[in-house]
Amino acid sequence: MAINVKYFASMRDRMGRGEDAVTLEGESMTVADVWKKVSNGESLPGSTLVAVNMEYTDGDSVVKDGDEIAFFPPVTGG
């Protein structure tokens, strides 16, 4: 399965890149599993915002072939 993973704002700084094209093995992977793969085994930080195909979701969402996953830091402002 092939997916595209994007990182925004401080997540981009943390990863050292803006995006990855990822090939996944296995039948069922979640967003949290993808994060572990792209971050060398780290758990998904609890405050991270996640979108799959431009819709906000959580780390338990199952990923499908061709999906685009985006990781964002928490949004603040006033």
Residue frames relative to the residue before (quaternion, step in Angstrom):
aa qw qx qy qz dx dy dz
M 1.0000 0.0000 0.0000 0.0000 0.00 0.00 0.00
A 0.1782 -0.7856 0.5874 0.0780 3.58 -0.95 0.91
I 0.0183 0.7885 -0.6133 0.0422 3.57 -0.92 0.98
N 0.3314 -0.6998 0.5903 0.2278 3.54 -1.32 0.28
V 0.1231 -0.7937 0.5949 0.0318 3.57 -0.84 1.03
K 0.0921 -0.8029 0.5887 0.0185 3.59 -0.83 1.04
Y 0.1907 -0.7662 0.6078 0.0845 3.55 -1.17 0.75
F 0.1329 -0.8151 0.5628 0.0359 3.57 -0.88 0.97
A 0.8531 0.1378 -0.1265 0.4871 3.54 -1.32 0.63
S 0.8448 -0.1004 0.0653 0.5216 3.61 -0.84 -0.89
M 0.5516 0.5811 -0.4098 0.4361 3.62 1.18 -0.32
R 0.6083 0.5360 -0.3403 0.4763 3.58 1.10 -0.69
D 0.6524 0.5048 -0.3100 0.4727 3.58 0.95 -0.88
R 0.6510 0.5347 -0.3085 0.4417 3.56 0.93 -0.91
M 0.7374 0.4174 -0.2216 0.4826 3.57 0.94 -0.92
G 0.3885 -0.7407 0.4682 0.2850 3.59 1.18 -0.49
R 0.7523 0.2311 -0.1659 0.5942 3.57 1.27 0.36
G 0.5083 -0.6833 0.4452 0.2764 3.56 -1.21 0.41
E 0.8137 -0.0428 0.0414 0.5782 3.56 1.14 -0.51
D 0.1851 -0.7482 0.6271 0.1130 3.51 -1.38 0.32
A 0.2444 -0.6717 0.6692 0.2032 3.52 -1.24 0.57
V 0.0651 -0.8375 0.5414 -0.0369 3.57 -0.50 1.22
T 0.1798 -0.7343 0.6442 0.1164 3.53 -1.07 0.84
L 0.1574 -0.8133 0.5589 0.0387 3.55 -0.71 1.13
E 0.2899 -0.7240 0.6022 0.1707 3.52 -1.11 0.80
G 0.6819 0.4816 -0.3467 0.4278 3.57 -1.06 0.59
E 0.5534 -0.6588 0.4203 0.2883 3.51 -1.23 0.47
S 0.8226 0.1003 -0.0218 0.5592 3.57 0.94 -0.78
M 0.0885 0.7782 -0.6136 0.1006 3.55 -0.61 1.18
T 0.3352 -0.7244 0.5661 0.2059 3.53 -1.14 0.68
V 0.6850 -0.4381 0.3735 0.4465 3.54 -1.34 0.11
A 0.6390 0.5235 -0.3280 0.4583 3.61 0.97 -0.80
D 0.6240 0.5260 -0.3346 0.4713 3.62 1.06 -0.71
V 0.6321 0.5225 -0.3241 0.4716 3.57 1.01 -0.83
W 0.6324 0.5308 -0.3368 0.4526 3.60 0.92 -0.88
K 0.6461 0.5209 -0.3252 0.4533 3.60 0.92 -0.88
K 0.6558 0.5177 -0.3112 0.4527 3.57 0.99 -0.82
V 0.7459 0.4117 -0.2384 0.4662 3.62 0.81 -0.92
S 0.7364 0.3984 -0.2236 0.4989 3.62 1.21 -0.44
N 0.5325 -0.6662 0.3869 0.3506 3.58 1.18 0.52
G 0.7959 -0.3791 0.1610 0.4438 3.56 0.84 1.00
E 0.4708 0.6709 -0.4551 0.3479 3.62 1.22 0.01
S 0.4726 -0.6326 0.5267 0.3147 3.57 -1.18 0.55
L 0.5743 -0.5840 0.4484 0.3578 3.56 -1.17 0.61
P 0.4323 -0.6962 0.4977 0.2843 3.63 -0.66 1.03
G 0.5754 -0.6610 0.3797 0.2963 3.56 -0.91 0.99
S 0.7169 0.4542 -0.2583 0.4615 3.58 1.05 -0.64
T 0.4710 0.6970 -0.4309 0.3267 3.60 1.28 -0.04
L 0.2951 -0.7145 0.6067 0.1851 3.55 -1.06 0.84
V 0.1245 -0.7969 0.5908 0.0224 3.55 -1.02 0.88
A 0.0411 -0.7650 0.6416 0.0372 3.55 -1.13 0.74
V 0.1269 -0.7411 0.6536 0.0869 3.54 -1.14 0.75
N 0.8334 -0.0665 -0.0238 0.5482 3.54 -0.66 1.19
M 0.6972 -0.5261 0.2305 0.4289 3.54 0.98 1.08
E 0.6247 0.4693 -0.3702 0.5024 3.59 1.16 0.52
Y 0.4693 -0.6891 0.4743 0.2827 3.57 -0.80 1.02
T 0.0512 0.7736 -0.6261 0.0828 3.51 -1.08 0.87
D 0.4590 -0.6594 0.4969 0.3280 3.59 -1.18 -0.44
G 0.7368 -0.4521 0.2962 0.4061 3.55 -1.33 0.07
D 0.6339 0.5509 -0.3292 0.4317 3.60 1.22 -0.33
S 0.4739 0.6808 -0.4420 0.3414 3.61 1.25 -0.14
V 0.4004 -0.7090 0.5341 0.2274 3.55 -0.98 0.91
V 0.3401 -0.7485 0.5461 0.1608 3.54 -0.97 0.98
K 0.1702 -0.7761 0.6022 0.0780 3.56 -1.10 0.84
D 0.6735 -0.4869 0.3711 0.4144 3.55 -1.26 0.44
G 0.8103 0.2637 -0.2146 0.4774 3.57 -0.93 0.95
D 0.4732 0.6864 -0.4426 0.3302 3.61 1.24 -0.09
E 0.2500 -0.7043 0.6391 0.1819 3.50 -1.35 0.46
I 0.1114 -0.7892 0.6035 0.0241 3.56 -0.74 1.12
A 0.0779 -0.7908 0.6065 0.0271 3.58 -0.94 0.90
F 0.1733 -0.7666 0.6132 0.0794 3.56 -1.04 0.91
F 0.0608 -0.8006 0.5957 -0.0237 3.57 -0.85 1.07
P 0.4470 -0.6211 0.5412 0.3487 3.59 -1.14 0.44
P 0.6489 -0.4840 0.3749 0.4518 3.61 -1.20 0.23
V 0.3845 -0.7192 0.5341 0.2228 3.56 -1.04 0.80
T 0.0015 -0.7754 0.6313 -0.0146 3.54 -0.98 0.93
G 0.2491 0.7665 -0.5708 0.1566 3.53 -1.20 0.25
G 0.2529 -0.7885 0.5405 0.1488 3.49 -1.23 0.00
